[in-house]
Amino acid sequence: MLEPNNNIAGQNQTEEHEFKFDLINTPWGQRSTKSRVFIVTLLVVIFVAIMACVVNGLVMHYRGFNQFNQASKNIRRSCHLVKADAYPYVARIQSIATQEVVCVGAVVAKNLVLASKFCLARGAIRILVGSFSDPLCRKGFSVGLTESIDIQKDKLVFLTSFEDMSACAVVMPVGTKLNVEARSFVIGKPFHGTKYLTHHPVKVIPDNKTGTIQEEESIISVQELTKCPVQASDLLTQDGSLYGIALDRDENTPSTGNYPFLNLKQVLEMLESKAETVQ
């Protein structure tokens, strides 16, 4: 009985040896069905593995690229944030459609906000001002009337609310004499959220001849001192008074990197007249 078992073992070894040898060298037409299925399955597995590696590489590449971009933006936008509650004279102009703060404006009279016309580019808006913990202030105030100011191609606008904002808003005075030696600050819209404002120092660039800011000058140039960029409609302030509103940088081509603000001395009489009207 031992001899037949030895023959069977020898045959199995021979078949196994022939299978391994035929896996590569045997023509496709002479292969068994099992051999063909095995080779097709192997090729499919190899193809799927290669495609998975390619897709994973692409995903990791673009994810890393996006993370790098986000990190770069965060570096460029290193802004000091302050609670909007502490600045009841700064209005946050919110888009009704997106609920985002699109810009800021200054409360210059009862129920009256002065802002850049840039604020109207996002459609219907409402005014947020005062403490976010107060339900009335948190709800915001509707804009009943918009009026462009005929200066510098109508870049400024009055926003009038027919609702009573006195419980939330404080009037911000417009300054008449900007001291180029004193510290000036820009108060602007946050890059996300509605509870905060950006607040950062800037350097006012005086006139080369006089060393001051002349009343007839329509533009006040400031130099950014931090990594927080100035945005259109941001407010130039000094000692609690308003002196300028930032223009849209795209509409100007400053070669020195300074940011242009519209000098509000030009509209001071108009502001006083408007304020008397809405008292």
ChimeraX attribute file (.defattr): number of C-alpha atoms within 10 A of each C-alpha:
attribute: neighborCount
match mode: 1-to-1
recipient: residues
	/A:1	5
	/A:2	6
	/A:3	7
	/A:4	9
	/A:5	10
	/A:6	11
	/A:7	11
	/A:8	11
	/A:9	11
	/A:10	12
	/A:11	12
	/A:12	12
	/A:13	12
	/A:14	11
	/A:15	12
	/A:16	12
	/A:17	11
	/A:18	12
	/A:19	14
	/A:20	10
	/A:21	11
	/A:22	14
	/A:23	15
	/A:24	10
	/A:25	8
	/A:26	12
	/A:27	9
	/A:28	11
	/A:29	8
	/A:30	10
	/A:31	14
	/A:32	10
	/A:33	9
	/A:34	8
	/A:35	15
	/A:36	15
	/A:37	12
	/A:38	13
	/A:39	13
	/A:40	11
	/A:41	12
	/A:42	12
	/A:43	12
	/A:44	12
	/A:45	12
	/A:46	12
	/A:47	12
	/A:48	12
	/A:49	12
	/A:50	12
	/A:51	12
	/A:52	12
	/A:53	12
	/A:54	12
	/A:55	12
	/A:56	11
	/A:57	12
	/A:58	12
	/A:59	12
	/A:60	12
	/A:61	12
	/A:62	11
	/A:63	12
	/A:64	12
	/A:65	12
	/A:66	12
	/A:67	12
	/A:68	12
	/A:69	12
	/A:70	12
	/A:71	12
	/A:72	11
	/A:73	11
	/A:74	13
	/A:75	12
	/A:76	13
	/A:77	15
	/A:78	13
	/A:79	18
	/A:80	15
	/A:81	16
	/A:82	16
	/A:83	15
	/A:84	23
	/A:85	20
	/A:86	12
	/A:87	19
	/A:88	20
	/A:89	23
	/A:90	30
	/A:91	28
	/A:92	31
	/A:93	28
	/A:94	24
	/A:95	20
	/A:96	15
	/A:97	10
	/A:98	12
	/A:99	13
	/A:100	18
	/A:101	24
	/A:102	23
	/A:103	25
	/A:104	30
	/A:105	28
	/A:106	29
	/A:107	25
	/A:108	24
	/A:109	24
	/A:110	19
	/A:111	23
	/A:112	26
	/A:113	26
	/A:114	25
	/A:115	29
	/A:116	27
	/A:117	22
	/A:118	16
	/A:119	22
	/A:120	17
	/A:121	10
	/A:122	14
	/A:123	11
	/A:124	14
	/A:125	25
	/A:126	21
	/A:127	27
	/A:128	28
	/A:129	31
	/A:130	27
	/A:131	20
	/A:132	19
	/A:133	10
	/A:134	12
	/A:135	9
	/A:136	16
	/A:137	19
	/A:138	17
	/A:139	13
	/A:140	22
	/A:141	22
	/A:142	17
	/A:143	20
	/A:144	11
	/A:145	11
	/A:146	16
	/A:147	13
	/A:148	16
	/A:149	18
	/A:150	11
	/A:151	13
	/A:152	11
	/A:153	8
	/A:154	12
	/A:155	19
	/A:156	24
	/A:157	21
	/A:158	23
	/A:159	27
	/A:160	21
	/A:161	19
	/A:162	13
	/A:163	12
	/A:164	11
	/A:165	21
	/A:166	12
	/A:167	13
	/A:168	19
	/A:169	26
	/A:170	21
	/A:171	17
	/A:172	19
	/A:173	15
	/A:174	21
	/A:175	17
	/A:176	14
	/A:177	14
	/A:178	22
	/A:179	14
	/A:180	17
	/A:181	12
	/A:182	10
	/A:183	13
	/A:184	21
	/A:185	21
	/A:186	25
	/A:187	24
	/A:188	29
	/A:189	28
	/A:190	24
	/A:191	16
	/A:192	11
	/A:193	11
	/A:194	20
	/A:195	20
	/A:196	21
	/A:197	25
	/A:198	22
	/A:199	20
	/A:200	21
	/A:201	20
	/A:202	21
	/A:203	18
	/A:204	24
	/A:205	17
	/A:206	18
	/A:207	14
	/A:208	8
	/A:209	6
	/A:210	8
	/A:211	11
	/A:212	16
	/A:213	21
	/A:214	16
	/A:215	14
	/A:216	9
	/A:217	13
	/A:218	18
	/A:219	21
	/A:220	24
	/A:221	23
	/A:222	24
	/A:223	16
	/A:224	19
	/A:225	11
	/A:226	15
	/A:227	14
	/A:228	20
	/A:229	17
	/A:230	29
	/A:231	21
	/A:232	25
	/A:233	29
	/A:234	26
	/A:235	29
	/A:236	27
	/A:237	22
	/A:238	21
	/A:239	12
	/A:240	15
	/A:241	17
	/A:242	24
	/A:243	22
	/A:244	26
	/A:245	31
	/A:246	26
	/A:247	23
	/A:248	19
	/A:249	15
	/A:250	8
	/A:251	7
	/A:252	10
	/A:253	11
	/A:254	12
	/A:255	7
	/A:256	7
	/A:257	11
	/A:258	19
	/A:259	26
	/A:260	23
	/A:261	24
	/A:262	25
	/A:263	24
	/A:264	24
	/A:265	21
	/A:266	16
	/A:267	16
	/A:268	14
	/A:269	11
	/A:270	13
	/A:271	19
	/A:272	13
	/A:273	11
	/A:274	15
	/A:275	15
	/A:276	11
	/A:277	10
	/A:278	12
	/A:279	9
